[in-house]
Structures are given as C-alpha cells and as structure tokens.
Amino acid sequence: MGTEITLDRLSPGKSAWIKDIQAREPIARRLTDLGFVKGGRVRCRMRSAAGDPTAYQIRGMLIALRRQDAARITVLPAADPWD
C-alpha cells in the first residue's frame, strides 16, 4: 500500500482501501449509507468530462460523488490489482 491520499485524488482504474471519513453529519451518514466505510475497498471508475463528479465502484455498486465529498474520504491506494 502507498501513502494515504484523499479519494478525489485517486486516478481512474486505481483502487484503494478506505482509511477514514472526515465529515460531519449528515454527510458522514450519507457516505456510510452509500457503502463508504473504513476498511472497505473502492475503485475509481471514471470522471465526467468536466472532472466532477467521479464514479466509484464500491460493494458492487457504481456511485457518483462530487469532488468536495470525495475529498473527505482518506484512502490508502492498493498495491495489487482489482480482484
């Protein structure tokens, strides 16, 4: 695993492990309800043409997050390829 970054900095096609969520309620609750939980694996699938929002694959779902929300999630990039 590499150095921790925020989710909004994860490149398309790369995956990471969620380390922490730095958000206040109700944003933290919303992210958790969407499946962004500590220890979970997330993959950046694609960015929109304008660069915001970005689609992330997590728990078999494809979720689009705005950059400002993704920046609240700290991740550790995965060294191994996506399963």
N, C-alpha and C positions, 0 to 999 in steps of 0.2 A: 504494500500500500504506500501511496505517496503522501505528500504534505496536504494537510486539510485546506480546503477551499470552500467557497460558498457555491451552492448548486447552480446559480446563474452563470458561473464561470466554467462549468463542465461542458466540454465540446460534444457536438452531436456524434453519436456512435459509441461514446465512452460511458462506462458505468462506475458507480461509486456506492459506498456504504454510508448511510445517514448516521452522523455522529451526534448532532444536536439541532434543536429548533429554537431560535432566539426570537420569539414573537410573543406578543401579549394576546390575551383573549380579545375578541373571538377568532383572530387569525390562527393562533396556535391550535385551537379546537378544529377549525376548518381543515387545516393541513393534516392533522391527525386523522380526522374522519375520512380524508381522501386516501389515507394509507401511508403518509409520510411519517414514519415512526423510527425512533432510534434503533439502530441495528438493521434496518431494512435496506434492501438493495434497490437502487434506482438507475435507470439508463436514460440518457438524453437522446431522444429520437430525432427531433428536428426543430428548427427555429423557423418562425414565419419570415416572409420576405423582408419585413421591416425590422426583424430581430426581436420582436416582442409580440405575443407570448412565445413560449417554448413548450414543446410537447415532451413529456417524460413518461416512460413506461415503469410502472410500479405495481406489483402484485397482479400482473396480468391485465392491467388497465392502462389506457393511454390518457394522461391528464395534462391539460394545458395550464401553465402557471405564468402569471406576469412576472417580469424581471424583479420587481420590488418584493414579491412574495418568495421567489426562489432565493433571493439574497439573504433571507432569514434562516435558511437551512444550511448548516455546516456539514460537509461530506468529506470522506476520505476516498480519493479515486482508487478504483480496484486495479490491481496489477494483472490479474488474469482476465481473459476474455469472458464476455457474457455467456452464460450457460444456455 
